[in-house]
């Protein structure tokens, strides 16, 4: 959407291409022509299989996805070297930013 509320671009299949099934996109950030999203599979208020997806800002298509460490669901398992840090916020029994 632009600043006047006009739809500029849409992606009717936003979950296509993720290596693990997802049905929800949470936090979104944009940097250097890429859209970074937290995506996961949410069912009955419980999220699992959390991933970071990188989408092309011009086409909205998924470029790559990285899974969080499955044992804790909060740490990034594989972080590209060019990323200096990763942030993850969650409403859980231990709220905070990781």
VEXKOLMI-683483 format. One record per atom (N, C-alpha, C): residue in three letters; x, y, z. Coordinates in steps of 0.1 Angstrom, whole numbers, plus 2048, in hexadecimal, padded with zeros to 3 digits. Each point is the difference from the previous one (the first is absolute). Layout:
BEGIN
ALAXYZ
...
***
This chain:
BEGIN
UNK8087F4800
UNK7F880C800
UNK80980C800
UNK7FB80B7F9
UNK80780D801
UNK7FB80780D
UNK80480D802
UNK7FD80880B
UNK7F1804800
UNK7FA7FF7F4
UNK7F18037FF
UNK7F77F4801
UNK8067F5802
UNK7F87F4802
UNK7FD7F87F3
UNK8078047F5
UNK7FE7F97F3
UNK8097F47FF
UNK7F97F47FD
UNK8087F47FE
UNK8098017F4
UNK80D7FD803
UNK80A8017F5
UNK8047F37FB
UNK8007F6808
UNK8057F27FD
UNK7FA7F6809
UNK7FE7F47FC
UNK7FB7F6809
UNK8067F27FC
UNK8007F7809
UNK8057F37FE
UNK7F57F6805
UNK7FA7F97F7
UNK7F47F8804
UNK8057F2805
UNK80D7FD800
UNK8067F4805
UNK80C803809
UNK7FE80780B
UNK80C805808
UNK8077F4807
UNK7FA7F4801
UNK8077F5807
UNK8077F77F7
UNK7FF8027F3
UNK8067F77F6
UNK80F801800
UNK8067F4801
UNK80F7FF800
UNK8067FE80D
UNK7F980280B
UNK8067FE80D
UNK8037F1802
UNK80C7FC805
UNK8047F2801
UNK7F77F980B
UNK7FB80780A
UNK7F77FA80A
UNK7F38077FF
UNK7F57F9801
UNK7F28057FF
UNK7FE80C809
UNK7FC80B7FB
UNK7FC80C808
UNK7F28057FC
UNK7F9806809
UNK7F38067FD
UNK7FE80E806
UNK80B806805
UNK7FF80D806
UNK80D8087FE
UNK7FF80C7FD
UNK80B80A7FF
UNK7FE80A80B
UNK80B801808
UNK7FF80980C
UNK80780D7FD
UNK80B803807
UNK80880C7FF
UNK8058027F2
UNK80080C7FB
UNK8058037F2
UNK80A80C801
UNK80B7FF7F9
UNK80980B7FF
UNK8068017F2
UNK80480C7FB
UNK8058017F3
UNK80E806800
UNK8097FB7F8
UNK80D805800
UNK8077FC7F2
UNK80580A7FA
UNK8087FE7F4
UNK7F97F87F5
UNK7F38037FE
UNK7F97F97F5
UNK7FB7F2804
UNK8017FD80D
UNK7FA7F3804
UNK7F780280C
UNK7F67F7801
UNK7F680080B
UNK8047F4809
UNK80280280C
UNK8037F680A
UNK7F47FD809
UNK7FB7F4800
UNK7F47FD808
UNK8037F480A
UNK7F980080B
UNK8007F4808
UNK7F37F87FC
UNK8027F47FD
UNK7F57F77FB
UNK8007F4808
UNK7F47FA802
UNK7FF7F4808
UNK7F27F97FD
UNK7FF7F5806
UNK7F47F87FF
UNK7F880280E
UNK7F5807800
UNK7F880380C
UNK7F37F87FF
UNK7FE7F880B
UNK7F47F9802
UNK7FB80080E
UNK7F4804802
UNK7FA80180E
UNK809809809
UNK80580B7FB
UNK808809808
UNK80E7FC803
UNK8057F57FA
UNK80D7FB802
UNK8088017F3
UNK80C807800
UNK8088017F5
UNK80B7F6800
UNK8047FA7F4
UNK80B7F77FF
UNK8068027F2
UNK80C7FA7FE
UNK8068007F3
UNK80380F7FC
UNK805808809
UNK80280E7FE
UNK80C8017F6
UNK7FF8097F6
UNK80A8027F6
UNK80180F7FD
UNK80C8047FB
UNK80180E7FB
UNK8007FE7F1
UNK7F78077FA
UNK7FF8007F1
UNK80580D7FA
UNK8078007F5
UNK80480C7F9
UNK7F98007F3
UNK7F880B7FE
UNK7F98017F3
UNK80580C7F8
UNK7FF7FF7F3
UNK80580B7F7
UNK7F580B802
UNK80480C803
UNK7F780C801
UNK7F98047F4
UNK8067FD7F4
UNK7FA8037F3
UNK7F57F67FC
UNK8027F4803
UNK7F77F57FB
UNK7F87FA80C
UNK80480280C
UNK7FB7F980C
UNK8027F1801
UNK8077FB7F6
UNK8037F1800
UNK80B7FD80A
UNK7FE7F4806
UNK80A7FB80A
UNK80E7FD7F9
UNK80A805806
UNK80E7FE7FA
UNK8077F5808
UNK7FE80080D
UNK8077F6809
UNK7F980080D
UNK8027F5808
UNK7FA7FF80D
UNK80A7F8809
UNK80180480D
UNK8097FB80A
UNK7F87FB80C
UNK8017F4804
UNK7F97FB80B
UNK80780480D
UNK7F780280B
UNK80680280D
UNK8047F2806
UNK80980080A
UNK8047F4807
UNK7F37F9805
UNK7FD7F47FC
UNK7F47F9804
UNK7FF7FD80F
UNK80B7FE807
UNK8007FD80E
UNK7FA80B808
UNK80280D7FC
UNK7FB80A809
UNK7F68097F8
UNK8007FF7F3
UNK7F68087F8
UNK80380F800
UNK80B804805
UNK80280F801
UNK80E8047FA
UNK80A7F7800
UNK80D8047FA
UNK8007FD7F1
UNK8088087F9
UNK8027FD7F2
UNK80A7F47FE
UNK7FC7F67F8
UNK8097F57FE
UNK80B8037F7
UNK7FD8077F5
UNK80A8037F6
UNK7FE80F7FD
UNK80A808803
UNK80080E7FE
UNK80A8047F6
UNK7FC8067F5
UNK8098057F6
UNK80B809806
UNK80C7FE7FB
UNK80B808805
UNK7FE80F7FF
UNK7F98057F6
UNK7FE80E7FE
UNK7F680680A
UNK7F87F7807
UNK7F880580B
UNK80880280C
UNK7FF80B806
UNK80880380D
UNK7F87FB80C
UNK7F38007FF
UNK7F87FC80C
UNK7F27FC7FB
UNK7F97F9807
UNK7F27FC7FD
UNK7F880380D
UNK7F48047FE
UNK7F780380B
UNK7F37F87FE
UNK7FB7FB80B
UNK7F47F9801
UNK7F880380C
UNK7F48057FF
UNK7F880480B
UNK7F47F6800
UNK7FC7FC80C
UNK7F57F7801
UNK7F880280D
UNK7F37FD7FF
UNK7F880080C
UNK7FF7F2804
UNK8087FC80A
UNK8007F2805
UNK80180180F
UNK8027F4806
UNK80180080F
UNK80C808805
UNK80A8027F7
UNK80C808803
UNK80180B7F6
UNK7F880B801
UNK80080B7F6
UNK80D807800
UNK8038057F4
UNK80D8077FE
UNK8048017F2
UNK80C8057FE
UNK8078007F3
UNK80C7F8800
UNK8017F77F6
UNK80C7F77FF
UNK8088047F4
***
